[in-house]
Amino acid sequence: MSKKIHITIQAGEISEQTVEVAETVTYEELLDTLDINQETVLVLNGGNAVPLTGR
């Protein structure tokens, strides 16, 4: 089963996109899919920082 996630990336300019991922995907896996170095970003969900292994 999959779910859609809306992503906003702020790196100079703001980029927004919606991606479809597996229900069990972690933030770390999502960043890998988007080819984003996980050591260079802060992942927020609802304004709160989350661990990369979280869902």
All heavy atoms as atom14 arrays in JSON, in Angstrom:
{
  "sequence": "MSKKIHITIQAGEISEQTVEVAETVTYEELLDTLDINQETVLVLNGGNAVPLTGR",
  "atom14_mask": [
    [1, 1, 1, 1, 1, 1, 1, 1, 0, 0, 0, 0, 0, 0],
    [1, 1, 1, 1, 1, 1, 0, 0, 0, 0, 0, 0, 0, 0],
    [1, 1, 1, 1, 1, 1, 1, 1, 1, 0, 0, 0, 0, 0],
    [1, 1, 1, 1, 1, 1, 1, 1, 1, 0, 0, 0, 0, 0],
    [1, 1, 1, 1, 1, 1, 1, 1, 0, 0, 0, 0, 0, 0],
    [1, 1, 1, 1, 1, 1, 1, 1, 1, 1, 0, 0, 0, 0],
    [1, 1, 1, 1, 1, 1, 1, 1, 0, 0, 0, 0, 0, 0],
    [1, 1, 1, 1, 1, 1, 1, 0, 0, 0, 0, 0, 0, 0],
    [1, 1, 1, 1, 1, 1, 1, 1, 0, 0, 0, 0, 0, 0],
    [1, 1, 1, 1, 1, 1, 1, 1, 1, 0, 0, 0, 0, 0],
    [1, 1, 1, 1, 1, 0, 0, 0, 0, 0, 0, 0, 0, 0],
    [1, 1, 1, 1, 0, 0, 0, 0, 0, 0, 0, 0, 0, 0],
    [1, 1, 1, 1, 1, 1, 1, 1, 1, 0, 0, 0, 0, 0],
    [1, 1, 1, 1, 1, 1, 1, 1, 0, 0, 0, 0, 0, 0],
    [1, 1, 1, 1, 1, 1, 0, 0, 0, 0, 0, 0, 0, 0],
    [1, 1, 1, 1, 1, 1, 1, 1, 1, 0, 0, 0, 0, 0],
    [1, 1, 1, 1, 1, 1, 1, 1, 1, 0, 0, 0, 0, 0],
    [1, 1, 1, 1, 1, 1, 1, 0, 0, 0, 0, 0, 0, 0],
    [1, 1, 1, 1, 1, 1, 1, 0, 0, 0, 0, 0, 0, 0],
    [1, 1, 1, 1, 1, 1, 1, 1, 1, 0, 0, 0, 0, 0],
    [1, 1, 1, 1, 1, 1, 1, 0, 0, 0, 0, 0, 0, 0],
    [1, 1, 1, 1, 1, 0, 0, 0, 0, 0, 0, 0, 0, 0],
    [1, 1, 1, 1, 1, 1, 1, 1, 1, 0, 0, 0, 0, 0],
    [1, 1, 1, 1, 1, 1, 1, 0, 0, 0, 0, 0, 0, 0],
    [1, 1, 1, 1, 1, 1, 1, 0, 0, 0, 0, 0, 0, 0],
    [1, 1, 1, 1, 1, 1, 1, 0, 0, 0, 0, 0, 0, 0],
    [1, 1, 1, 1, 1, 1, 1, 1, 1, 1, 1, 1, 0, 0],
    [1, 1, 1, 1, 1, 1, 1, 1, 1, 0, 0, 0, 0, 0],
    [1, 1, 1, 1, 1, 1, 1, 1, 1, 0, 0, 0, 0, 0],
    [1, 1, 1, 1, 1, 1, 1, 1, 0, 0, 0, 0, 0, 0],
    [1, 1, 1, 1, 1, 1, 1, 1, 0, 0, 0, 0, 0, 0],
    [1, 1, 1, 1, 1, 1, 1, 1, 0, 0, 0, 0, 0, 0],
    [1, 1, 1, 1, 1, 1, 1, 0, 0, 0, 0, 0, 0, 0],
    [1, 1, 1, 1, 1, 1, 1, 1, 0, 0, 0, 0, 0, 0],
    [1, 1, 1, 1, 1, 1, 1, 1, 0, 0, 0, 0, 0, 0],
    [1, 1, 1, 1, 1, 1, 1, 1, 0, 0, 0, 0, 0, 0],
    [1, 1, 1, 1, 1, 1, 1, 1, 0, 0, 0, 0, 0, 0],
    [1, 1, 1, 1, 1, 1, 1, 1, 1, 0, 0, 0, 0, 0],
    [1, 1, 1, 1, 1, 1, 1, 1, 1, 0, 0, 0, 0, 0],
    [1, 1, 1, 1, 1, 1, 1, 0, 0, 0, 0, 0, 0, 0],
    [1, 1, 1, 1, 1, 1, 1, 0, 0, 0, 0, 0, 0, 0],
    [1, 1, 1, 1, 1, 1, 1, 1, 0, 0, 0, 0, 0, 0],
    [1, 1, 1, 1, 1, 1, 1, 0, 0, 0, 0, 0, 0, 0],
    [1, 1, 1, 1, 1, 1, 1, 1, 0, 0, 0, 0, 0, 0],
    [1, 1, 1, 1, 1, 1, 1, 1, 0, 0, 0, 0, 0, 0],
    [1, 1, 1, 1, 0, 0, 0, 0, 0, 0, 0, 0, 0, 0],
    [1, 1, 1, 1, 0, 0, 0, 0, 0, 0, 0, 0, 0, 0],
    [1, 1, 1, 1, 1, 1, 1, 1, 0, 0, 0, 0, 0, 0],
    [1, 1, 1, 1, 1, 0, 0, 0, 0, 0, 0, 0, 0, 0],
    [1, 1, 1, 1, 1, 1, 1, 0, 0, 0, 0, 0, 0, 0],
    [1, 1, 1, 1, 1, 1, 1, 0, 0, 0, 0, 0, 0, 0],
    [1, 1, 1, 1, 1, 1, 1, 1, 0, 0, 0, 0, 0, 0],
    [1, 1, 1, 1, 1, 1, 1, 0, 0, 0, 0, 0, 0, 0],
    [1, 1, 1, 1, 0, 0, 0, 0, 0, 0, 0, 0, 0, 0],
    [1, 1, 1, 1, 1, 1, 1, 1, 1, 1, 1, 0, 0, 0]
  ],
  "atom14_positions": [
    [[0.83, -1.17, 0.0], [0.0, 0.0, 0.0], [0.89, 1.25, 0.0], [1.98, 1.24, 0.53], [-0.9, -0.03, 1.22], [-1.97, 1.0, 1.2], [-3.33, 0.45, 2.24], [-4.64, 1.15, 1.34], [0.0, 0.0, 0.0], [0.0, 0.0, 0.0], [0.0, 0.0, 0.0], [0.0, 0.0, 0.0], [0.0, 0.0, 0.0], [0.0, 0.0, 0.0]],
    [[0.42, 2.32, -0.58], [1.21, 3.54, -0.67], [0.42, 4.73, -0.14], [-0.78, 4.65, 0.09], [1.64, 3.79, -2.11], [0.51, 4.0, -2.92], [0.0, 0.0, 0.0], [0.0, 0.0, 0.0], [0.0, 0.0, 0.0], [0.0, 0.0, 0.0], [0.0, 0.0, 0.0], [0.0, 0.0, 0.0], [0.0, 0.0, 0.0], [0.0, 0.0, 0.0]],
    [[1.14, 5.83, 0.05], [0.51, 7.08, 0.49], [1.19, 8.23, -0.24], [2.32, 8.11, -0.7], [0.62, 7.25, 2.0], [2.05, 7.34, 2.52], [2.07, 7.46, 4.02], [3.51, 7.4, 4.54], [3.55, 7.47, 5.98], [0.0, 0.0, 0.0], [0.0, 0.0, 0.0], [0.0, 0.0, 0.0], [0.0, 0.0, 0.0], [0.0, 0.0, 0.0]],
    [[0.49, 9.35, -0.34], [1.06, 10.55, -0.97], [1.54, 11.49, 0.13], [0.86, 11.69, 1.13], [0.02, 11.24, -1.84], [-0.32, 10.44, -3.07], [-1.26, 11.19, -3.98], [-1.55, 10.33, -5.2], [-2.39, 11.01, -6.16], [0.0, 0.0, 0.0], [0.0, 0.0, 0.0], [0.0, 0.0, 0.0], [0.0, 0.0, 0.0], [0.0, 0.0, 0.0]],
    [[2.73, 12.05, -0.09], [3.33, 12.98, 0.86], [3.62, 14.28, 0.13], [4.21, 14.27, -0.95], [4.65, 12.41, 1.43], [4.39, 11.12, 2.19], [5.33, 13.42, 2.31], [5.64, 10.47, 2.71], [0.0, 0.0, 0.0], [0.0, 0.0, 0.0], [0.0, 0.0, 0.0], [0.0, 0.0, 0.0], [0.0, 0.0, 0.0], [0.0, 0.0, 0.0]],
    [[3.19, 15.39, 0.72], [3.49, 16.71, 0.16], [4.79, 17.19, 0.8], [4.94, 17.18, 2.02], [2.36, 17.7, 0.46], [2.62, 19.05, -0.11], [2.41, 19.32, -1.45], [3.11, 20.18, 0.43], [2.74, 20.58, -1.67], [3.17, 21.11, -0.54], [0.0, 0.0, 0.0], [0.0, 0.0, 0.0], [0.0, 0.0, 0.0], [0.0, 0.0, 0.0]],
    [[5.74, 17.59, -0.02], [7.07, 17.98, 0.43], [7.35, 19.42, 0.04], [7.11, 19.82, -1.09], [8.15, 17.08, -0.2], [7.92, 15.63, 0.18], [9.54, 17.53, 0.2], [8.78, 14.67, -0.59], [0.0, 0.0, 0.0], [0.0, 0.0, 0.0], [0.0, 0.0, 0.0], [0.0, 0.0, 0.0], [0.0, 0.0, 0.0], [0.0, 0.0, 0.0]],
    [[7.86, 20.18, 1.0], [8.34, 21.53, 0.72], [9.83, 21.54, 1.02], [10.25, 21.18, 2.11], [7.63, 22.57, 1.6], [6.23, 22.48, 1.38], [8.11, 23.98, 1.27], [0.0, 0.0, 0.0], [0.0, 0.0, 0.0], [0.0, 0.0, 0.0], [0.0, 0.0, 0.0], [0.0, 0.0, 0.0], [0.0, 0.0, 0.0], [0.0, 0.0, 0.0]],
    [[10.63, 21.94, 0.04], [12.08, 22.01, 0.21], [12.48, 23.48, 0.13], [12.18, 24.16, -0.85], [12.81, 21.2, -0.88], [12.39, 19.73, -0.78], [14.31, 21.36, -0.75], [12.91, 18.87, -1.9], [0.0, 0.0, 0.0], [0.0, 0.0, 0.0], [0.0, 0.0, 0.0], [0.0, 0.0, 0.0], [0.0, 0.0, 0.0], [0.0, 0.0, 0.0]],
    [[13.17, 23.95, 1.18], [13.64, 25.33, 1.2], [15.16, 25.31, 1.11], [15.84, 24.96, 2.05], [13.2, 26.03, 2.48], [11.7, 26.2, 2.54], [11.25, 26.88, 3.82], [11.45, 26.34, 4.88], [10.65, 28.03, 3.68], [0.0, 0.0, 0.0], [0.0, 0.0, 0.0], [0.0, 0.0, 0.0], [0.0, 0.0, 0.0], [0.0, 0.0, 0.0]],
    [[15.66, 25.66, -0.05], [17.09, 25.73, -0.29], [17.33, 26.9, -1.23], [17.44, 26.74, -2.43], [17.6, 24.43, -0.88], [0.0, 0.0, 0.0], [0.0, 0.0, 0.0], [0.0, 0.0, 0.0], [0.0, 0.0, 0.0], [0.0, 0.0, 0.0], [0.0, 0.0, 0.0], [0.0, 0.0, 0.0], [0.0, 0.0, 0.0], [0.0, 0.0, 0.0]],
    [[17.36, 28.1, -0.66], [17.4, 29.29, -1.5], [15.98, 29.59, -1.94], [15.28, 30.38, -1.34], [0.0, 0.0, 0.0], [0.0, 0.0, 0.0], [0.0, 0.0, 0.0], [0.0, 0.0, 0.0], [0.0, 0.0, 0.0], [0.0, 0.0, 0.0], [0.0, 0.0, 0.0], [0.0, 0.0, 0.0], [0.0, 0.0, 0.0], [0.0, 0.0, 0.0]],
    [[15.53, 28.9, -2.97], [14.15, 29.01, -3.42], [13.32, 27.91, -2.77], [13.86, 26.91, -2.29], [14.08, 28.86, -4.95], [14.77, 29.98, -5.69], [14.64, 29.82, -7.2], [13.73, 29.1, -7.65], [15.44, 30.41, -7.9], [0.0, 0.0, 0.0], [0.0, 0.0, 0.0], [0.0, 0.0, 0.0], [0.0, 0.0, 0.0], [0.0, 0.0, 0.0]],
    [[12.02, 28.07, -2.77], [11.13, 27.06, -2.2], [10.6, 26.18, -3.32], [10.11, 26.66, -4.33], [9.97, 27.71, -1.45], [10.5, 28.5, -0.25], [8.96, 26.67, -0.98], [9.45, 29.28, 0.5], [0.0, 0.0, 0.0], [0.0, 0.0, 0.0], [0.0, 0.0, 0.0], [0.0, 0.0, 0.0], [0.0, 0.0, 0.0], [0.0, 0.0, 0.0]],
    [[10.73, 24.88, -3.13], [10.26, 23.9, -4.11], [9.23, 23.01, -3.42], [9.46, 22.55, -2.3], [11.45, 23.05, -4.59], [11.0, 21.94, -5.32], [0.0, 0.0, 0.0], [0.0, 0.0, 0.0], [0.0, 0.0, 0.0], [0.0, 0.0, 0.0], [0.0, 0.0, 0.0], [0.0, 0.0, 0.0], [0.0, 0.0, 0.0], [0.0, 0.0, 0.0]],
    [[8.11, 22.77, -4.08], [7.09, 21.91, -3.51], [6.74, 20.81, -4.49], [6.73, 21.03, -5.7], [5.83, 22.71, -3.17], [6.05, 23.73, -2.09], [4.76, 24.37, -1.61], [3.77, 23.64, -1.46], [4.77, 25.58, -1.39], [0.0, 0.0, 0.0], [0.0, 0.0, 0.0], [0.0, 0.0, 0.0], [0.0, 0.0, 0.0], [0.0, 0.0, 0.0]],
    [[6.5, 19.62, -3.96], [6.08, 18.51, -4.8], [5.34, 17.49, -3.94], [5.44, 17.49, -2.73], [7.26, 17.86, -5.5], [8.25, 17.16, -4.58], [9.47, 16.68, -5.33], [10.23, 17.48, -5.84], [9.66, 15.4, -5.4], [0.0, 0.0, 0.0], [0.0, 0.0, 0.0], [0.0, 0.0, 0.0], [0.0, 0.0, 0.0], [0.0, 0.0, 0.0]],
    [[4.57, 16.64, -4.6], [3.88, 15.54, -3.94], [4.43, 14.26, -4.51], [4.54, 14.11, -5.73], [2.36, 15.62, -4.17], [1.88, 16.87, -3.64], [1.64, 14.48, -3.47], [0.0, 0.0, 0.0], [0.0, 0.0, 0.0], [0.0, 0.0, 0.0], [0.0, 0.0, 0.0], [0.0, 0.0, 0.0], [0.0, 0.0, 0.0], [0.0, 0.0, 0.0]],
    [[4.84, 13.34, -3.62], [5.38, 12.06, -4.06], [4.56, 10.94, -3.45], [3.98, 11.08, -2.38], [6.87, 11.9, -3.68], [7.73, 12.91, -4.41], [7.08, 12.02, -2.19], [0.0, 0.0, 0.0], [0.0, 0.0, 0.0], [0.0, 0.0, 0.0], [0.0, 0.0, 0.0], [0.0, 0.0, 0.0], [0.0, 0.0, 0.0], [0.0, 0.0, 0.0]],
    [[4.52, 9.81, -4.15], [3.83, 8.63, -3.65], [4.88, 7.64, -3.16], [5.83, 7.32, -3.88], [2.97, 8.01, -4.75], [2.03, 6.97, -4.23], [0.93, 6.62, -5.21], [0.69, 7.4, -6.17], [0.3, 5.58, -5.02], [0.0, 0.0, 0.0], [0.0, 0.0, 0.0], [0.0, 0.0, 0.0], [0.0, 0.0, 0.0], [0.0, 0.0, 0.0]],
    [[4.73, 7.2, -1.92], [5.7, 6.3, -1.3], [4.98, 5.16, -0.59], [3.77, 5.23, -0.34], [6.58, 7.06, -0.28], [7.43, 8.12, -0.96], [5.74, 7.68, 0.82], [0.0, 0.0, 0.0], [0.0, 0.0, 0.0], [0.0, 0.0, 0.0], [0.0, 0.0, 0.0], [0.0, 0.0, 0.0], [0.0, 0.0, 0.0], [0.0, 0.0, 0.0]],
    [[5.73, 4.13, -0.25], [5.17, 3.0, 0.5], [4.75, 3.48, 1.89], [5.34, 4.41, 2.45], [6.2, 1.89, 0.63], [0.0, 0.0, 0.0], [0.0, 0.0, 0.0], [0.0, 0.0, 0.0], [0.0, 0.0, 0.0], [0.0, 0.0, 0.0], [0.0, 0.0, 0.0], [0.0, 0.0, 0.0], [0.0, 0.0, 0.0], [0.0, 0.0, 0.0]],
    [[3.72, 2.87, 2.46], [3.23, 3.22, 3.8], [4.34, 3.15, 4.84], [4.34, 3.9, 5.8], [2.1, 2.29, 4.21], [0.79, 2.56, 3.53], [0.03, 3.74, 4.1], [0.25, 4.1, 5.27], [-0.78, 4.3, 3.36], [0.0, 0.0, 0.0], [0.0, 0.0, 0.0], [0.0, 0.0, 0.0], [0.0, 0.0, 0.0], [0.0, 0.0, 0.0]],
    [[5.3, 2.26, 4.65], [6.33, 2.01, 5.67], [7.62, 2.8, 5.44], [8.6, 2.58, 6.16], [6.66, 0.51, 5.71], [7.11, 0.11, 4.4], [5.46, -0.31, 6.11], [0.0, 0.0, 0.0], [0.0, 0.0, 0.0], [0.0, 0.0, 0.0], [0.0, 0.0, 0.0], [0.0, 0.0, 0.0], [0.0, 0.0, 0.0], [0.0, 0.0, 0.0]],
    [[7.64, 3.72, 4.5], [8.87, 4.45, 4.18], [9.29, 5.32, 5.38], [8.47, 5.87, 6.09], [8.7, 5.32, 2.91], [7.84, 6.54, 3.17], [10.05, 5.75, 2.36], [0.0, 0.0, 0.0], [0.0, 0.0, 0.0], [0.0, 0.0, 0.0], [0.0, 0.0, 0.0], [0.0, 0.0, 0.0], [0.0, 0.0, 0.0], [0.0, 0.0, 0.0]],
    [[10.6, 5.38, 5.62], [11.14, 6.26, 6.65], [11.57, 7.57, 5.99], [11.71, 7.66, 4.77], [12.36, 5.63, 7.34], [13.41, 5.47, 6.38], [12.03, 4.29, 7.98], [0.0, 0.0, 0.0], [0.0, 0.0, 0.0], [0.0, 0.0, 0.0], [0.0, 0.0, 0.0], [0.0, 0.0, 0.0], [0.0, 0.0, 0.0], [0.0, 0.0, 0.0]],
    [[11.81, 8.58, 6.81], [12.3, 9.85, 6.26], [13.65, 9.65, 5.6], [13.94, 10.24, 4.57], [12.39, 10.92, 7.35], [11.04, 11.34, 7.87], [10.63, 11.04, 9.15], [10.14, 12.02, 7.05], [9.38, 11.42, 9.62], [8.9, 12.4, 7.5], [8.52, 12.09, 8.79], [7.29, 12.46, 9.25], [0.0, 0.0, 0.0], [0.0, 0.0, 0.0]],
    [[14.48, 8.8, 6.18], [15.79, 8.51, 5.61], [15.65, 7.92, 4.21], [16.34, 8.33, 3.27], [16.54, 7.54, 6.53], [17.93, 7.2, 6.06], [18.64, 6.27, 7.03], [17.98, 5.47, 7.72], [19.87, 6.37, 7.09], [0.0, 0.0, 0.0], [0.0, 0.0, 0.0], [0.0, 0.0, 0.0], [0.0, 0.0, 0.0], [0.0, 0.0, 0.0]],
    [[14.74, 6.98, 4.04], [14.5, 6.36, 2.73], [13.93, 7.38, 1.74], [14.28, 7.37, 0.56], [13.55, 5.17, 2.87], [14.15, 4.02, 3.64], [13.13, 2.98, 4.08], [11.92, 3.3, 4.2], [13.55, 1.83, 4.3], [0.0, 0.0, 0.0], [0.0, 0.0, 0.0], [0.0, 0.0, 0.0], [0.0, 0.0, 0.0], [0.0, 0.0, 0.0]],
    [[13.06, 8.25, 2.22], [12.49, 9.3, 1.37], [13.58, 10.23, 0.85], [13.63, 10.56, -0.33], [11.42, 10.08, 2.12], [10.78, 11.23, 1.36], [10.1, 10.75, 0.08], [9.79, 11.96, 2.25], [0.0, 0.0, 0.0], [0.0, 0.0, 0.0], [0.0, 0.0, 0.0], [0.0, 0.0, 0.0], [0.0, 0.0, 0.0], [0.0, 0.0, 0.0]],
    [[14.48, 10.64, 1.74], [15.58, 11.52, 1.32], [16.47, 10.81, 0.3], [16.9, 11.44, -0.67], [16.4, 11.96, 2.53], [15.69, 12.92, 3.48], [16.54, 13.14, 4.73], [15.36, 14.23, 2.82], [0.0, 0.0, 0.0], [0.0, 0.0, 0.0], [0.0, 0.0, 0.0], [0.0, 0.0, 0.0], [0.0, 0.0, 0.0], [0.0, 0.0, 0.0]],
    [[16.73, 9.53, 0.5], [17.52, 8.76, -0.47], [16.82, 8.74, -1.83], [17.46, 8.92, -2.86], [17.75, 7.33, 0.02], [18.78, 7.23, 1.13], [19.54, 8.2, 1.33], [18.81, 6.18, 1.8], [0.0, 0.0, 0.0], [0.0, 0.0, 0.0], [0.0, 0.0, 0.0], [0.0, 0.0, 0.0], [0.0, 0.0, 0.0], [0.0, 0.0, 0.0]],
    [[15.51, 8.54, -1.83], [14.74, 8.52, -3.07], [14.84, 9.85, -3.8], [14.93, 9.9, -5.02], [13.25, 8.21, -2.77], [13.18, 6.92, -2.17], [12.41, 8.24, -4.04], [0.0, 0.0, 0.0], [0.0, 0.0, 0.0], [0.0, 0.0, 0.0], [0.0, 0.0, 0.0], [0.0, 0.0, 0.0], [0.0, 0.0, 0.0], [0.0, 0.0, 0.0]],
    [[14.85, 10.94, -3.04], [14.91, 12.29, -3.62], [16.34, 12.73, -3.89], [16.58, 13.84, -4.34], [14.22, 13.3, -2.69], [12.74, 13.06, -2.46], [12.23, 13.98, -1.36], [11.95, 13.27, -3.74], [0.0, 0.0, 0.0], [0.0, 0.0, 0.0], [0.0, 0.0, 0.0], [0.0, 0.0, 0.0], [0.0, 0.0, 0.0], [0.0, 0.0, 0.0]],
    [[17.32, 11.85, -3.61], [18.74, 12.13, -3.8], [19.17, 13.36, -3.0], [19.84, 14.26, -3.52], [19.07, 12.29, -5.29], [20.56, 12.14, -5.55], [21.24, 11.42, -4.79], [21.05, 12.75, -6.52], [0.0, 0.0, 0.0], [0.0, 0.0, 0.0], [0.0, 0.0, 0.0], [0.0, 0.0, 0.0], [0.0, 0.0, 0.0], [0.0, 0.0, 0.0]],
    [[18.76, 13.4, -1.73], [19.11, 14.48, -0.82], [19.99, 13.91, 0.27], [19.62, 12.92, 0.92], [17.85, 15.13, -0.21], [17.01, 15.77, -1.31], [18.24, 16.15, 0.85], [15.67, 16.29, -0.83], [0.0, 0.0, 0.0], [0.0, 0.0, 0.0], [0.0, 0.0, 0.0], [0.0, 0.0, 0.0], [0.0, 0.0, 0.0], [0.0, 0.0, 0.0]],
    [[21.15, 14.52, 0.5], [22.07, 14.08, 1.55], [21.43, 14.32, 2.9], [21.2, 15.46, 3.3], [23.4, 14.83, 1.43], [24.42, 14.39, 2.44], [24.1, 13.79, 3.46], [25.67, 14.72, 2.16], [0.0, 0.0, 0.0], [0.0, 0.0, 0.0], [0.0, 0.0, 0.0], [0.0, 0.0, 0.0], [0.0, 0.0, 0.0], [0.0, 0.0, 0.0]],
    [[21.16, 13.26, 3.65], [20.46, 13.37, 4.91], [21.24, 14.14, 5.98], [20.66, 14.62, 6.95], [20.11, 11.98, 5.44], [21.32, 11.13, 5.72], [20.95, 9.72, 6.11], [19.91, 9.52, 6.69], [21.79, 8.77, 5.81], [0.0, 0.0, 0.0], [0.0, 0.0, 0.0], [0.0, 0.0, 0.0], [0.0, 0.0, 0.0], [0.0, 0.0, 0.0]],
    [[22.53, 14.3, 5.8], [23.34, 15.02, 6.77], [23.27, 16.53, 6.56], [23.83, 17.29, 7.35], [24.78, 14.54, 6.7], [24.91, 13.08, 7.14], [26.34, 12.57, 7.07], [27.26, 13.37, 6.83], [26.52, 11.37, 7.25], [0.0, 0.0, 0.0], [0.0, 0.0, 0.0], [0.0, 0.0, 0.0], [0.0, 0.0, 0.0], [0.0, 0.0, 0.0]],
    [[22.59, 16.98, 5.51], [22.55, 18.41, 5.2], [21.17, 19.02, 5.38], [20.97, 20.17, 5.01], [23.01, 18.65, 3.75], [22.09, 18.01, 2.86], [24.41, 18.12, 3.52], [0.0, 0.0, 0.0], [0.0, 0.0, 0.0], [0.0, 0.0, 0.0], [0.0, 0.0, 0.0], [0.0, 0.0, 0.0], [0.0, 0.0, 0.0], [0.0, 0.0, 0.0]],
    [[20.22, 18.25, 5.93], [18.85, 18.75, 6.05], [18.28, 18.55, 7.44], [18.78, 17.74, 8.23], [17.9, 18.05, 5.03], [18.32, 18.34, 3.61], [17.82, 16.57, 5.29], [0.0, 0.0, 0.0], [0.0, 0.0, 0.0], [0.0, 0.0, 0.0], [0.0, 0.0, 0.0], [0.0, 0.0, 0.0], [0.0, 0.0, 0.0], [0.0, 0.0, 0.0]],
    [[17.23, 19.28, 7.73], [16.44, 19.11, 8.93], [15.04, 18.75, 8.45], [14.44, 19.49, 7.67], [16.4, 20.4, 9.74], [15.52, 20.41, 10.98], [16.01, 19.38, 11.99], [15.52, 21.79, 11.6], [0.0, 0.0, 0.0], [0.0, 0.0, 0.0], [0.0, 0.0, 0.0], [0.0, 0.0, 0.0], [0.0, 0.0, 0.0], [0.0, 0.0, 0.0]],
    [[14.52, 17.62, 8.89], [13.19, 17.17, 8.48], [12.19, 17.61, 9.54], [12.37, 17.35, 10.73], [13.15, 15.64, 8.31], [11.74, 15.18, 7.96], [14.14, 15.19, 7.24], [0.0, 0.0, 0.0], [0.0, 0.0, 0.0], [0.0, 0.0, 0.0], [0.0, 0.0, 0.0], [0.0, 0.0, 0.0], [0.0, 0.0, 0.0], [0.0, 0.0, 0.0]],
    [[11.15, 18.31, 9.08], [10.09, 18.76, 9.97], [8.78, 18.12, 9.57], [8.49, 17.97, 8.39], [9.93, 20.28, 9.9], [11.15, 21.13, 10.23], [10.86, 22.6, 9.96], [11.58, 20.93, 11.66], [0.0, 0.0, 0.0], [0.0, 0.0, 0.0], [0.0, 0.0, 0.0], [0.0, 0.0, 0.0], [0.0, 0.0, 0.0], [0.0, 0.0, 0.0]],
    [[7.97, 17.77, 10.56], [6.64, 17.25, 10.32], [5.71, 18.0, 11.26], [5.82, 17.87, 12.47], [6.57, 15.74, 10.58], [5.24, 15.15, 10.2], [4.28, 15.87, 9.94], [5.17, 13.84, 10.17], [0.0, 0.0, 0.0], [0.0, 0.0, 0.0], [0.0, 0.0, 0.0], [0.0, 0.0, 0.0], [0.0, 0.0, 0.0], [0.0, 0.0, 0.0]],
    [[4.86, 18.83, 10.69], [3.97, 19.65, 11.52], [4.75, 20.67, 12.34], [4.33, 21.03, 13.43], [0.0, 0.0, 0.0], [0.0, 0.0, 0.0], [0.0, 0.0, 0.0], [0.0, 0.0, 0.0], [0.0, 0.0, 0.0], [0.0, 0.0, 0.0], [0.0, 0.0, 0.0], [0.0, 0.0, 0.0], [0.0, 0.0, 0.0], [0.0, 0.0, 0.0]],
    [[5.89, 21.11, 11.82], [6.7, 22.1, 12.51], [7.64, 21.53, 13.56], [8.4, 22.26, 14.19], [0.0, 0.0, 0.0], [0.0, 0.0, 0.0], [0.0, 0.0, 0.0], [0.0, 0.0, 0.0], [0.0, 0.0, 0.0], [0.0, 0.0, 0.0], [0.0, 0.0, 0.0], [0.0, 0.0, 0.0], [0.0, 0.0, 0.0], [0.0, 0.0, 0.0]],
    [[7.63, 20.22, 13.75], [8.49, 19.57, 14.74], [9.57, 18.75, 14.04], [9.29, 18.02, 13.09], [7.67, 18.63, 15.64], [6.62, 19.38, 16.42], [6.91, 20.34, 17.1], [5.38, 18.95, 16.31], [0.0, 0.0, 0.0], [0.0, 0.0, 0.0], [0.0, 0.0, 0.0], [0.0, 0.0, 0.0], [0.0, 0.0, 0.0], [0.0, 0.0, 0.0]],
    [[10.8, 18.85, 14.55], [11.91, 18.06, 14.01], [11.65, 16.59, 14.3], [11.16, 16.23, 15.36], [13.23, 18.5, 14.62], [0.0, 0.0, 0.0], [0.0, 0.0, 0.0], [0.0, 0.0, 0.0], [0.0, 0.0, 0.0], [0.0, 0.0, 0.0], [0.0, 0.0, 0.0], [0.0, 0.0, 0.0], [0.0, 0.0, 0.0], [0.0, 0.0, 0.0]],
    [[11.99, 15.73, 13.33], [11.78, 14.29, 13.49], [13.09, 13.56, 13.22], [13.91, 14.0, 12.43], [10.69, 13.75, 12.54], [9.34, 14.34, 12.87], [11.03, 14.03, 11.09], [0.0, 0.0, 0.0], [0.0, 0.0, 0.0], [0.0, 0.0, 0.0], [0.0, 0.0, 0.0], [0.0, 0.0, 0.0], [0.0, 0.0, 0.0], [0.0, 0.0, 0.0]],
    [[13.28, 12.4, 13.88], [14.46, 11.58, 13.56], [14.3, 10.99, 12.16], [13.19, 10.69, 11.72], [14.44, 10.49, 14.63], [13.02, 10.43, 15.1], [12.45, 11.81, 14.91], [0.0, 0.0, 0.0], [0.0, 0.0, 0.0], [0.0, 0.0, 0.0], [0.0, 0.0, 0.0], [0.0, 0.0, 0.0], [0.0, 0.0, 0.0], [0.0, 0.0, 0.0]],
    [[15.4, 10.82, 11.46], [15.33, 10.32, 10.08], [14.77, 8.92, 9.99], [14.21, 8.55, 8.97], [16.72, 10.39, 9.43], [17.21, 11.8, 9.15], [18.61, 11.75, 8.53], [16.26, 12.55, 8.26], [0.0, 0.0, 0.0], [0.0, 0.0, 0.0], [0.0, 0.0, 0.0], [0.0, 0.0, 0.0], [0.0, 0.0, 0.0], [0.0, 0.0, 0.0]],
    [[14.9, 8.12, 11.01], [14.38, 6.76, 10.97], [12.88, 6.74, 11.32], [12.26, 5.71, 11.27], [15.13, 5.83, 11.93], [15.09, 6.4, 13.23], [16.57, 5.65, 11.48], [0.0, 0.0, 0.0], [0.0, 0.0, 0.0], [0.0, 0.0, 0.0], [0.0, 0.0, 0.0], [0.0, 0.0, 0.0], [0.0, 0.0, 0.0], [0.0, 0.0, 0.0]],
    [[12.33, 7.9, 11.67], [10.91, 7.97, 12.01], [10.03, 7.96, 10.79], [10.46, 8.11, 9.67], [0.0, 0.0, 0.0], [0.0, 0.0, 0.0], [0.0, 0.0, 0.0], [0.0, 0.0, 0.0], [0.0, 0.0, 0.0], [0.0, 0.0, 0.0], [0.0, 0.0, 0.0], [0.0, 0.0, 0.0], [0.0, 0.0, 0.0], [0.0, 0.0, 0.0]],
    [[8.74, 7.81, 11.0], [7.75, 7.79, 9.92], [6.77, 8.91, 10.11], [6.43, 9.33, 11.1], [7.02, 6.46, 9.89], [7.91, 5.34, 9.47], [7.12, 4.07, 9.23], [8.0, 3.09, 8.7], [8.55, 2.11, 9.41], [8.28, 1.97, 10.67], [9.34, 1.25, 8.85], [0.0, 0.0, 0.0], [0.0, 0.0, 0.0], [0.0, 0.0, 0.0]]
  ]
}
